Amino acid sequence: QVQLVESGGGLVQAGGSLTLSCEASERIVSFHVMSWWRQAPGKERELVASINSVGTTNYADSTKGRFVISRDNAYNTVYLQMNSLEFEDTGIYYCNLRTFRPVIETWGQGTQVTVSS
């Protein structure tokens, strides 16, 4: 089964930037969606951004214009460039892979992002 490994989290001041990476252990050749989710303390996990295997992207309203999701198929990696970070962006960020034939959902272990105000 494919494994996902996130990296790039850390502590940053409000207004700063961070880039998260999510590397899959193998190349996924079938149609799929990779996405970033986050979970703040005491809150439910929420979708941040997604990108499918043909490059179509989708963003949460709270991250549009500030975050950019991209992928490098040669390295089986998805990135999340986060700019103009706000205190409310603090949380654990998880990478997710969803395939459709068959339907399989895989999560990474998460990486902590802390934005100081």
Order of alpha helices (4+ residues) and beta strands (2+ residues): beta-beta-beta-beta-beta-beta-beta-beta-beta-beta-beta
